[in-house]
Amino acid sequence: MILVTGATGFLGKRVCKLLDQQGLPYTKTSLSLGTDLRDKEQTFTLFKSVKPDFVLNCAAFVGGIQFGAKHPVELFQNNLQITLNLLAAAKEFDVKRMVNPISNCAYPGKATLFKEDEFWDGPLHDSVLVYGFVRKAFWVGSWAYAEQYDLDVMNIILSNMYGPEDHFEEERSHALGALIMKFVKAKRNNEPSVSVWGSGTPVREWLHVDDGAQAMVRSLDVDRTIEPINIGVAEGISIIEMARQIKAIVGYEGEIVLDPTKPDGAPYKTVDGSKGEKLLGWKPQIAFDDGVKSTIEWYLKNITE
């Protein structure tokens, strides 16, 4: 039996959809479904009831840069509590493997092309210090449990994810989702311009959420490794180019105005996924252009303002 935590969230929904397509038995849980993984008693009660052989951990307390700046304490406490309880429960109830996604913001702030052997080569970027640290802490906990109890945790490092059913709220959206919201709203309201945060120059690699789900499920069966494994294609796009692309797809005809008073975040983030491709026998398949188009189509059909 597979337990999917955070099953009603962005990644969790797509993981469950993929498991359905593959006919794999699973149980889903999340805070909205009644289990608070920050609470050890609730977490242990869940594991005792489900008796999972495998755990696909999609549970996290997360948002964009603005959200992180406003809620650093909640990011720190909630995610560490979830980490401590999941690792303890996995050990206590003999889970065969847990698959855990780590955000690529866990890499050093100075890094540009992220490589696994550079995971510890410097401090995190200030803009993602707390969230990057708590995701990195999951790997440290995994290492500790592997050393002392032989617990098997696969930690895969995912690029910034996007796609249908993403967070489309002002604070919790990442850059891509926020830009889709802005351009659609500007077109609907016939606004003369759209403000884009920062200088427009930061480069980001984006991972479609369905590719993220594929990586999670494929990680159930691969050879065991304690080292974090990147999922990516080493290709990125600047924020301004992404804004222009979204503007064109939406059909908005106004101006793009950069707002240099807002933070850029790290200047350049792409992911060397060569080890992940070799281990999983697979690499992300969904082209960025196609993924953005389908995300905008989903947004136009499902989000009304």
Secondary structure, 3 states (H helix, E strand, C coil): CEEEECCCCHHHHHHHHHHHHHCCCEEEECCCCCCCCCCHHHHHHHHHHHCCCEEEECCCCCCCHHHHHHCHHHHHHHHHHHHHHHHHHHHHCCCCEEEEEEEHHHCCCCCCEECHHHCCCCCCCHHHHHHHHHHHHHHHHHHHHHHHHCCCEEEEEECEEECCCCCCCCCCCCHHHHHHHHHHHHHHCCCCEEEEECCCCCEECEEEHHHHHHHHHHCCCCCCCCCCEEECCCCCEEHHHHHHHHHHHHCCCCEEEEECCCCCCCCEEEECCHHHHHHHCCCCCCCHHHHHHHHHHHHHHHCCC
